[in-house]
Amino acid sequence: MNDVRADLLATIAGIGGVLLVASIIGAILQRRYSPDGENAAVENLNDRIRAWWVMAITISVALLGGRTGVVLLFFICSFAALREFMTLTNASRADHNTLAAAFFIVLPVQFYLIWIEWYGLYSIFIPVWVFLLLPVVSALSGETRNFLIRVAEMQWALMICVFCVSHVPALMSLNIPGHEGRGVLLIAWLVVTVQLSDVLQYVWGKLVGRHKIAPRLSPSKTVEGFLGGCLSATAIGMALKFMTPFTLWQAGLMGLCVIMMGFLGGLVMSAIKRDRGVKDWGHTIAGHGGFIDRLDSVLFAAPIYFHLLRYYWSV
Amino acid sequence: MTAWAITTFAHLLTAVQPQWQGFDPAERHQRIYFANHVSHGDFVLIWAVLPKSHRRRTRPVAGADYWRRGGLREFIGSDVFNSLLIERNRDGVEDDPIAQMAAALDEGSSLIIFPEGTRNLTDTELLAFRSGIYRLARSRPGIDVVPVWIDNLNRVLPKGSFIPVPLMCKVIFGAPMHVGKDETKDAFLARARTALLSLKPRQEDAP
């Protein structure tokens, strides 16, 4: 147990070091190009770095707090994400009870199931039970206009913001031989690899990006940024293999897999934003937009990562 | 204390975000805020985003028939938010509502009024304005009249429901206006209504 703590502290110290370097670069850029805050790009970069500090500290405290801390943190993230998603849907006055049920029954129940580690129920609760029962609540209101759209949107919001998010704390319940009690490091590895891939794709894109991948969805994503970010983040994932039960090449493959899912998740979430005509999901995190803007890549990666681990490594 | 608890709850629930369009909240002017009225929580949301120094001096104008029914409602309406209660059923009531409001302005308070007169429970964006706002603005022409659009709160707590659902809200403040010297009632009401509607965010405007 003690070496979990040591490994965790090492990881946290590493993240702190990276952020410190980022803060120093940010401060130098600000002194040189934007002493009075006139360069929007530099200001946004520094906003982002500040927000990263807050996020890194929050998640570190949660990870150090063990299972309680992690479940609680992702419960709060899930709530904030669901609020952002539901705000952008067509849910109308007739769906009020359905929405209340989503926020005050489905969300807490899902995290309670994660908490008691009832795999058999938490993996089907939203896709099966809620999928079938939720439309009943909306149907009882008698409003038929846009019915399918409203129900589909609410169900998908729950899949993305509750089901997917809850699979991050669920990683702690996996029983992997030789890796007992180290579930918290699996989470740290996932979050660090996927988030660094996001950052590195951005950095590579800024430095050498020429060819846009999906200009209509996300104008800032480029082929060069994607390849550079993907490969360098995979290398980092391999370097961090001490956090995982993986061998070196397994860490590489798994890294590639979660990074791809993260990238594709980001594209899908962008498509939704374009459709709804907004730039960000919310306004809660300075420089980043909303919670979903920051979580989008982790959202898609978490359940896949969970099930690959469960299938191949867990007993 | 209770006010702090209620506004904090409003923040947690709706992550309410203020937007200032042609309006500087830091200026310590006395103001008449006029807003669209969709929920009993309207003035709470405006209160929650106003700078702290303004809150204590800003009184919501509310219907006495609703907020004077005793108990928790009366406590929240009168004691916590210091509402100015107006008798909507005017039979046999001596006080002229405009005079009441003007008196509160003369004491240095700012006011929050809902010129639709009642909560808008229809699908239209904004009901017709009652004339009170014109008469009030006319009687105290020096005071800024500020349009305030409350966005999305109607989905948080629709009429007849008791559980608020957490959706994100915005409160958008527009540029202050004044009654023109020779402006007629209808012209001013139309102008105020347009000013308020123009604050409403439109999906296609988003970048």
Interface residues (C-beta under 8 A of the other chain):
Chain A: F79 A80 R83 E84 M86 T87 A91 S92 R93 H96 N97 L99 A100 F103 F104 R276 G277 V278 K279 G282 H283 T284
Chain B: A15 Q17 N152 N154 R155 P158 S161 I163 V165 P166 L167 M168 Q203 E204 D205 A206 P207
